[in-house]
Amino acid sequence: MRGGGVSDDGGRATCCFCYKLIRLEEDGYAMRVRLASLSDLHTRQEMYTHSACLRERLYSGFNVWWE
């Protein structure tokens, strides 16, 4: 399922927070975020984010796997 910032020309991804291109050579922990309804758990949309953009928006006590 595509959406939320993936181009059709080779899988480049755009961050859903800052709207800049994600370069994996600069951010090896960039994320694909899948949105799903709690009622049926089917993925509705995929978005992409830099690790720093996600980190700064999460509650400071929330553990993430790359830290």
N, C-alpha and C positions, 0 to 999 in steps of 0.2 A: 504494500500500500504506500503510495507516494503522497506527498503533501507537505506543507509547512516548510518549504525551503530547499527542496532537492530539485536540481535541474535535470533535464533529460539528456544532457550531453556528457555523461560520464560520472554521475554521482556526486558532483560537488554539492556541498551543503552550506546553507546560510543559517547563522545563529538566530533563534527565535526571539532572543532578548535584545541583542545589539544590532542585528541585521547585517553583520559583516560575514564574509566568507570564512569558513572554518578550514584551516590548513593543518592537516594531521601531523606534518613534520614540525609544526610549532606547538601543537596541543595534542599530545598522544592520548589524553584522557577526555577528549570531546565526547559528547553523549548523543545518542538517539533516544528521544523520549516518546514513549508510546502512550497515547491517551485512550483509556477504555472506561466504559461505564461500569460502576460497581455492580449493577444489576445483572449484566450479562457477560462482562469481561471480554467482549470482542473489541479489538483495536479499532478505533474510529479514525485516528489521525496519528501521524508520526511527525515529530519536530526534532530539531537538532540544536545543540547548544555547546558553546565553549565551556570547559570545566570551570573557569573563573566566573563566568556569567551565572552559571547555576549555583556555584558556591555562595556568591554574594547575595543571592535571593533566598537561600534556604535559612531556616532558623539556625543560629550559630551552634547549637548543641546537637544538631542532626548529623549523625555519622554518615560519611560517604566512603565508598570502598577504596578510592585512590589516596586517601589521606592516612 
